[in-house]
Amino acid sequence: MSETLSVHPELGREVPVGTIDHELKKLWGEDDARTNASLINLAIYSEVPDSLERNSKAVRELTVEHACRAILISMDFDAPEASIRAWITAHCHLHHGRKSVCCEQLAFALSGRSTGRLHNTVFAHLASDLPLTLWWQGELSWVFDDRFARGVDRFIFDSSEWSTPVASFGKIHHALESRDALVVQDLEWTRSFQIRVSTAALFDDPVAQSVLGKIDTVTIRHHAKHRMAALQLLAWLVTQAGWREASELSLRDDRSAGGARSFSFESRGGQGITVTLEAVDAGPPIQLFRLRGGEVTIEVIRCEGDNYLCRHLEAPGHHIEEPGPVDPESCAGLVGEQLSRGGKNSLFRKILPCFLRLLEADS
């Protein structure tokens, strides 16, 4: 590490790792008008070496609504020598136009292969009386193991970034089986939240309720990057409706429909159901969720560029069309939504077995 410690515009003041606690006390002593506020530890982990600046901007956005001690971690395993650098700063927001409420941020840039420094140095600077939410960015690498998972209360990730989702979800499933208290939250699951809320709202209508056992076709159109969001939405529908996989879970490619892929299910009453997933190269993560049974169509649509959803219910002599809210587009916005809702995310645990079967068949 350079002998001259630097002041970075986004990360704050660079400090020797061994003096972090002392330097934080000095930071808060510099301005009596600032109040330190923290409800959780929020760690953001990335193996992209230049991620610290980007994640500091995300923390600044998140701390408007969520008071926390933020710890940014950048790991560079390809560096030839082991080293660690640290910066401290505070993100402050005015409270009632007067006193600043601030959240402290620690940023660590680690290089080299040793993972012991991650536990012994970085995690040693958590606020010990607060729960730890960890936002993992990128591929789920070998760093995520039982020891790593044991130290986390809420684990947030984005499976759309994974090149080997079957293997990575295998690790997530193992972690959940090992720790009942662990809460996992996939941003792909969050991306379908308002779709699910809008669909449930449409089924409040008696006409929609009457056709639930008669549904025979389902269509989910999604951005190709967000296949996990589509499969999780399907797992939610199958689990909540009580559908059964038709004998062996079947999957077929429909080349005549631009490469769409279809699954087959049976309702509780024995009705055959075909679910088609259509991948497209542009537009929102989930663009169409359509259920049809007889002469009734229930669908939620989001068109590219729209900041609202369209909810439709069409039946003979009966028509409903209304707008609905959309989920945030940025990852920081999605994480903020997860932090606001909190909870144990028990519904994701409930749909996970079905999702894993769908993922295995789809792969």
C-alpha positions in Angstrom: 0.0 0.0 0.0 1.2 3.5 -0.7 2.7 5.3 2.3 0.7 8.4 1.4 -3.0 7.9 2.4 -5.4 9.6 0.0 -8.7 11.4 0.2 -11.1 9.9 -2.4 -14.0 12.0 -3.6 -16.5 9.2 -3.3 -15.0 6.8 -0.7 -13.7 9.5 1.7 -10.5 9.5 3.6 -8.1 6.6 3.3 -6.9 5.3 6.7 -4.7 2.5 8.0 -6.8 -0.6 8.8 -5.6 -0.7 12.3 -6.8 2.8 13.1 -10.3 2.6 11.7 -12.2 2.8 15.0 -10.0 5.8 16.1 -10.6 7.6 12.8 -14.3 7.0 12.9 -14.4 8.7 16.3 -12.6 11.6 14.9 -15.0 11.7 11.9 -18.0 12.1 14.2 -16.2 14.6 16.4 -15.6 17.0 13.5 -19.2 18.2 13.3 -21.6 18.4 16.3 -24.5 18.9 13.9 -24.3 15.3 12.6 -26.1 12.4 14.2 -24.9 8.8 13.6 -27.8 6.4 12.8 -27.7 2.7 12.1 -30.3 0.0 12.2 -28.4 -2.7 10.3 -25.0 -3.6 9.0 -25.2 -3.5 5.2 -22.3 -5.1 3.4 -21.8 -5.1 -0.3 -19.5 -7.7 -1.7 -18.0 -7.6 -5.2 -15.1 -9.3 -7.0 -14.9 -6.5 -9.5 -11.9 -4.4 -8.5 -13.4 -1.0 -9.5 -16.8 -1.6 -7.8 -16.2 0.5 -4.7 -17.1 3.9 -6.2 -20.3 2.5 -7.8 -21.4 0.9 -4.6 -20.7 4.0 -2.6 -23.2 5.8 -4.8 -25.7 3.0 -4.2 -25.2 3.3 -0.5 -25.8 7.1 -0.7 -29.1 6.3 -2.4 -30.1 3.6 0.1 -29.3 5.6 3.2 -31.9 8.2 2.4 -34.5 5.6 3.7 -32.4 3.0 5.5 -30.0 3.9 8.3 -27.0 1.5 8.4 -23.3 1.0 8.9 -22.2 0.3 5.3 -19.2 -1.9 4.5 -18.1 -2.1 0.9 -15.8 -5.0 0.0 -13.9 -5.3 -3.3 -11.9 -8.5 -3.8 -9.2 -8.9 -6.5 -8.0 -12.5 -6.3 -5.9 -12.2 -9.5 -3.5 -9.7 -7.9 0.0 -11.2 -7.4 0.4 -9.8 -3.8 -1.9 -9.7 -0.8 -2.9 -6.2 0.3 -5.7 -4.3 1.9 -6.7 -0.7 1.8 -9.5 1.1 3.7 -11.5 4.3 3.4 -14.0 5.9 5.7 -16.8 8.5 5.1 -20.3 9.3 6.0 -23.5 9.7 3.9 -25.6 12.5 5.5 -29.2 13.6 4.8 -31.0 16.6 6.3 -33.6 15.8 9.0 -36.4 18.4 9.0 -34.2 20.7 7.2 -31.8 21.1 10.1 -29.6 18.5 11.7 -27.9 16.0 9.4 -28.6 12.3 10.0 -25.5 10.3 8.8 -24.6 6.7 8.2 -21.0 5.7 8.3 -19.3 3.8 5.5 -16.2 1.7 5.5 -14.7 0.6 2.1 -12.1 -2.1 1.8 -10.1 -3.1 -1.3 -8.6 -6.5 -0.8 -6.2 -8.2 -3.2 -4.5 -11.6 -3.2 -5.9 -15.0 -2.5 -6.3 -15.1 1.3 -9.9 -15.1 2.5 -9.0 -15.0 6.1 -8.7 -11.2 5.9 -12.3 -11.0 4.8 -13.5 -12.6 8.1 -10.8 -11.3 10.4 -10.5 -7.7 9.2 -13.6 -6.7 7.3 -16.3 -8.5 9.4 -14.4 -7.4 12.6 -15.7 -3.9 11.8 -19.4 -4.7 11.9 -21.5 -3.0 14.5 -21.8 -6.0 16.7 -25.3 -5.5 18.1 -26.9 -5.1 14.6 -28.0 -7.8 12.1 -26.0 -8.2 8.9 -27.5 -7.8 5.5 -25.1 -8.8 2.7 -25.7 -7.9 -0.9 -23.6 -10.2 -3.0 -22.8 -8.9 -6.6 -21.9 -11.1 -9.5 -21.2 -14.9 -9.7 -21.6 -16.9 -6.5 -17.9 -17.8 -6.2 -16.1 -20.3 -3.9 -15.9 -17.6 -1.2 -19.6 -18.3 -0.4 -19.3 -21.3 1.9 -20.8 -22.5 5.2 -18.6 -20.3 7.3 -19.5 -17.2 5.2 -23.2 -18.0 5.3 -23.2 -18.4 9.1 -22.2 -14.8 9.6 -25.1 -13.4 7.5 -28.7 -12.7 8.6 -30.1 -11.6 5.2 -28.4 -12.6 2.0 -29.3 -10.6 -1.2 -28.2 -11.6 -4.6 -29.1 -11.3 -8.3 -29.3 -14.7 -10.1 -29.6 -12.9 -13.5 -25.8 -12.4 -13.2 -25.0 -16.1 -12.8 -23.6 -18.2 -15.7 -24.2 -21.5 -13.8 -27.5 -21.0 -11.9 -28.1 -24.7 -11.2 -24.8 -25.0 -9.3 -25.2 -21.6 -7.5 -28.8 -22.3 -6.4 -27.5 -25.6 -5.1 -25.3 -23.6 -2.8 -28.2 -21.4 -1.7 -30.4 -24.4 -1.1 -27.7 -26.0 1.1 -27.2 -22.8 3.1 -31.0 -22.6 3.7 -31.1 -26.2 4.9 -28.1 -25.6 7.2 -29.6 -22.4 8.7 -33.3 -22.0 9.3 -32.8 -18.3 10.4 -31.0 -17.3 7.1 -33.2 -15.1 4.9 -32.3 -15.1 1.2 -33.6 -12.7 -1.3 -33.1 -12.9 -5.1 -33.4 -9.6 -7.0 -35.0 -11.7 -9.8 -37.8 -12.6 -7.3 -38.2 -8.9 -6.4 -38.5 -8.0 -10.1 -41.8 -10.0 -10.3 -43.3 -8.6 -7.1 -45.7 -6.1 -8.6 -46.6 -8.6 -11.3 -47.6 -11.1 -8.6 -49.5 -8.4 -6.6 -51.4 -7.3 -9.8 -52.3 -10.9 -10.7 -53.6 -11.6 -7.1 -55.6 -8.4 -7.3 -57.3 -9.5 -10.5 -58.3 -12.8 -8.9 -60.2 -10.8 -6.3 -62.8 -10.6 -9.0 -65.4 -13.4 -8.8 -65.2 -14.0 -12.6 -61.5 -14.7 -12.3 -62.0 -16.9 -9.3 -64.5 -19.0 -11.2 -62.0 -19.8 -13.9 -59.1 -20.7 -11.7 -59.7 -24.5 -12.1 -60.2 -24.1 -15.8 -57.0 -22.4 -16.8 -55.4 -24.4 -19.7 -52.7 -22.0 -21.1 -50.2 -19.7 -19.5 -47.8 -17.4 -21.3 -44.8 -15.6 -19.7 -42.8 -13.2 -21.9 -39.6 -12.1 -20.4 -36.2 -10.5 -21.3 -33.7 -13.2 -22.1 -31.4 -12.0 -19.3 -34.2 -12.5 -16.7 -35.0 -16.2 -17.2 -34.7 -16.7 -13.5 -37.4 -14.1 -12.8 -39.8 -15.9 -15.3 -39.1 -19.4 -13.8 -39.6 -18.0 -10.2 -42.9 -16.4 -11.3 -44.0 -19.7 -12.8 -43.0 -21.6 -9.6 -45.1 -19.1 -7.6 -48.1 -19.8 -9.8 -47.7 -23.6 -9.7 -47.2 -23.6 -6.0 -50.0 -21.2 -5.1 -52.5 -22.9 -7.5 -51.6 -26.4 -6.3 -50.8 -27.6 -9.8 -48.9 -30.9 -10.4 -46.1 -31.6 -12.8 -47.6 -33.8 -15.5 -45.8 -37.2 -14.7 -42.2 -36.3 -15.4 -41.7 -32.5 -15.7 -41.7 -32.1 -19.4 -40.2 -29.3 -21.4 -40.2 -28.8 -25.1 -38.8 -26.2 -27.6 -41.3 -24.6 -29.9 -39.1 -23.5 -32.8 -42.1 -22.2 -34.7 -42.7 -19.6 -31.9 -39.2 -18.1 -32.0 -37.6 -20.6 -29.6 -40.3 -20.5 -26.9 -40.2 -23.3 -24.4 -43.2 -25.0 -22.8 -43.9 -26.9 -19.6 -46.9 -29.2 -18.9 -48.9 -29.3 -15.7 -52.2 -30.6 -14.3 -54.6 -28.7 -12.1 -56.1 -30.2 -9.0 -59.1 -31.3 -11.0 -57.0 -32.9 -13.7 -57.1 -30.1 -16.3 -54.1 -30.1 -18.6 -52.1 -26.9 -18.6 -49.5 -25.7 -21.0 -47.1 -22.9 -19.9 -45.0 -21.2 -22.5 -42.0 -19.1 -21.7 -41.1 -16.6 -24.5 -37.6 -15.0 -24.3 -37.0 -11.7 -26.1 -33.9 -9.5 -26.4 -35.3 -6.2 -25.2 -37.8 -4.6 -22.8 -38.6 -5.0 -19.1 -37.7 -8.2 -17.2 -41.3 -9.5 -17.2 -43.4 -8.1 -20.1 -46.4 -10.4 -20.2 -48.1 -12.8 -17.7 -51.2 -14.2 -19.3 -53.6 -16.9 -18.0 -56.4 -18.3 -20.2 -59.3 -20.6 -19.4 -62.3 -21.0 -21.7 -63.4 -17.6 -22.8 -61.6 -15.8 -19.9 -58.3 -14.1 -20.2 -56.4 -12.6 -17.2 -53.1 -10.8 -18.0 -50.6 -8.3 -16.6 -48.6 -6.4 -19.2 -45.7 -4.0 -19.0 -44.6 -2.3 -22.3 -41.1 -1.0 -22.8 -40.8 2.6 -21.5 -44.0 2.5 -19.4 -43.7 3.3 -15.7 -46.9 1.3 -14.9 -48.4 -2.1 -15.4 -51.7 -2.8 -17.3 -54.0 -5.3 -15.6 -56.6 -6.9 -17.9 -59.5 -9.2 -17.2 -61.6 -10.2 -20.3 -64.7 -12.4 -20.2 -68.0 -12.4 -22.1 -69.9 -9.3 -20.9 -67.2 -8.4 -18.4 -64.1 -6.3 -18.9 -61.6 -4.8 -16.4 -58.6 -2.6 -17.4 -56.6 -0.7 -14.8 -53.0 0.4 -14.1 -50.7 -0.9 -11.5 -47.3 0.1 -10.1 -44.0 -1.3 -11.3 -40.9 -2.5 -9.5 -37.7 -0.4 -9.5 -35.3 -0.9 -12.4 -32.0 -0.3 -10.7 -30.4 -2.9 -8.4 -30.1 -0.4 -5.6 -33.8 0.4 -5.9 -34.7 -3.3 -5.7 -32.4 -3.8 -2.7 -34.2 -0.8 -1.1 -37.5 -2.5 -1.7 -36.3 -5.6 0.0 -35.0 -3.7 3.0 -38.3 -1.9 3.3 -40.4 -5.1 3.3 -38.1 -7.0 5.6 -39.7 -10.2 6.9 -38.5 -13.7 6.6 -39.3 -14.1 2.8 -41.1 -17.3 3.6 -42.9 -17.3 0.3 -39.6 -17.6 -1.6 -38.7 -20.6 0.6 -42.1 -22.1 -0.2 -41.7 -21.8 -4.0 -38.0 -22.8 -4.0 -38.4 -26.6 -4.4 -40.7 -26.1 -7.4 -38.4 -23.5 -8.9 -35.3 -25.8 -8.5 -37.2 -28.5 -10.4 -38.1 -26.1 -13.2 -34.6 -24.8 -13.3 -33.1 -28.3 -13.6 -35.6 -29.1 -16.5 -35.0 -25.8 -18.2 -31.2 -26.2 -18.1 
